[in-house]
């Protein structure tokens, strides 16, 4: 199932833990949510039950794509320091 970050929690509750839910439209932590119609951070999507997140535009359009990728990684692994 493909769902926006805001739709993940209700779908997870409805479909159960075995369903695969992919969430596009996530934004970088601390970034403006204006880039997406239904934004949410990668961590918020995973916390709400997303199996996978798709982060494209937030990285490819960033002034420093590697730094943006590190921010996503840090958001998904708060206890891990990005390299």
MIBA-576341 format. One record per residue (C-alpha): residue number from 1; x, y, z. Coordinates in Angstrom, 2 decimals. Example, Ala and Ser with C-alpha at 12.3 -4.5 7.8 and 13.67 -1.06 7.14 Angstrom:
% residues 2
{rec 1,{12.30,-4.50,7.80}}
{rec 2,{13.67,-1.06,7.14}}
END
This chain:
% residues 83
{rec 1,{0.00,0.00,0.00}}
{rec 2,{1.26,3.49,-0.80}}
{rec 3,{0.13,6.13,1.67}}
{rec 4,{0.96,9.67,2.65}}
{rec 5,{2.65,10.15,6.02}}
{rec 6,{-0.65,11.31,7.53}}
{rec 7,{-2.49,8.18,6.34}}
{rec 8,{-0.06,5.61,7.75}}
{rec 9,{-1.39,5.26,11.31}}
{rec 10,{-5.04,4.65,10.38}}
{rec 11,{-4.02,2.24,7.62}}
{rec 12,{-1.70,0.35,9.94}}
{rec 13,{-4.51,0.02,12.47}}
{rec 14,{-6.86,-1.23,9.75}}
{rec 15,{-4.47,-3.53,7.87}}
{rec 16,{-2.40,-4.91,10.75}}
{rec 17,{1.30,-5.45,11.18}}
{rec 18,{1.82,-7.71,8.14}}
{rec 19,{0.87,-5.09,5.53}}
{rec 20,{3.65,-3.32,3.64}}
{rec 21,{3.06,0.43,3.67}}
{rec 22,{5.33,2.65,1.59}}
{rec 23,{5.28,6.35,2.37}}
{rec 24,{6.40,8.91,-0.24}}
{rec 25,{6.28,12.64,0.34}}
{rec 26,{8.42,12.81,3.44}}
{rec 27,{10.35,15.98,4.21}}
{rec 28,{13.69,16.56,5.85}}
{rec 29,{13.59,17.07,9.60}}
{rec 30,{13.25,20.80,10.23}}
{rec 31,{12.48,21.59,6.57}}
{rec 32,{9.44,23.45,5.35}}
{rec 33,{6.53,21.09,4.76}}
{rec 34,{5.44,23.27,1.82}}
{rec 35,{7.27,20.97,-0.64}}
{rec 36,{4.66,18.23,-0.26}}
{rec 37,{0.87,18.19,-0.18}}
{rec 38,{0.81,15.82,2.81}}
{rec 39,{4.24,16.09,4.46}}
{rec 40,{5.80,14.28,7.37}}
{rec 41,{9.32,13.40,8.44}}
{rec 42,{10.80,9.95,7.80}}
{rec 43,{10.82,9.18,11.54}}
{rec 44,{7.19,10.26,11.94}}
{rec 45,{6.15,8.00,9.05}}
{rec 46,{8.04,4.99,10.47}}
{rec 47,{6.79,5.69,13.99}}
{rec 48,{3.23,5.70,12.64}}
{rec 49,{3.79,2.31,11.01}}
{rec 50,{5.31,2.83,7.57}}
{rec 51,{7.34,-0.15,6.37}}
{rec 52,{9.39,2.01,3.98}}
{rec 53,{9.77,5.71,3.23}}
{rec 54,{10.58,7.33,-0.10}}
{rec 55,{12.73,10.43,0.10}}
{rec 56,{13.44,11.86,-3.32}}
{rec 57,{12.82,15.54,-3.92}}
{rec 58,{13.95,16.51,-0.44}}
{rec 59,{17.39,15.12,-1.22}}
{rec 60,{17.76,15.69,-4.96}}
{rec 61,{16.75,19.36,-4.73}}
{rec 62,{18.82,20.10,-1.64}}
{rec 63,{21.84,22.42,-2.04}}
{rec 64,{23.94,19.62,-0.49}}
{rec 65,{22.32,16.23,-1.28}}
{rec 66,{24.80,14.25,0.82}}
{rec 67,{24.09,16.41,3.85}}
{rec 68,{20.34,16.01,3.23}}
{rec 69,{20.71,12.22,3.08}}
{rec 70,{22.62,12.30,6.35}}
{rec 71,{19.77,14.28,7.95}}
{rec 72,{17.28,11.61,6.85}}
{rec 73,{19.53,8.87,8.18}}
{rec 74,{19.96,10.69,11.49}}
{rec 75,{16.20,11.20,11.73}}
{rec 76,{15.58,7.48,11.25}}
{rec 77,{18.33,6.47,13.66}}
{rec 78,{18.36,9.11,16.41}}
{rec 79,{20.97,7.18,18.41}}
{rec 80,{23.30,6.79,15.39}}
{rec 81,{25.65,9.61,14.46}}
{rec 82,{25.71,10.00,10.65}}
{rec 83,{29.08,9.77,8.90}}
END
